[in-house]
Amino acid sequence: LQLEESGGGLVHNGGSLTLSCTASGFTLENYAIAWFRQAPGKEREGVSCIFGNDGSTYYIDAVKRRFTISRDNAKNAVYLRITDLKPDDTGVYYCAGRQLTGAYYLFRAEEYGVWGQGTQVTVSS
């Protein structure tokens, strides 16, 4: 079971980018995929999640106006579109997967068993 992120890079304040998370070894229909980010010197925080079975999406309040999570089950991929990027968005972005087996805490990192290596997003001011 593997997840691989891509799409990070250096962007200017106010810019946009789309991160991709590609799964291998399992199909997304049975999994929840979440995006976490870790800013320098800070703890990893969950920002968005999508359920592979019905497409339900979830966001933390701080990002819901600027982040959009989506999935393409045919490509076994999940995307995170970020607009109006700010320097505070700088960090390593990870995608994580967990089987859909009942209620759980969406943005608790310990709930997820499959992790990608992360992709760096740097926003210049």
CORHUSUL-V166904 format. One record per helix or strand of 3 or more residues. SS is the DSSP state (alpha for helix, beta for strand). FROM is the first residue (numbers start at 1). TO is the last residue. If there is no record, write none. Layout:
SS;FROM;TO / SS;FROM;TO
This chain:
beta;2;6 / beta;9;12 / beta;17;24 / alpha;28;30 / beta;31;38 / beta;45;51 / beta;57;59 / beta;67;72 / beta;77;82 / alpha;87;89 / beta;91;99 / alpha;109;111 / beta;119;124
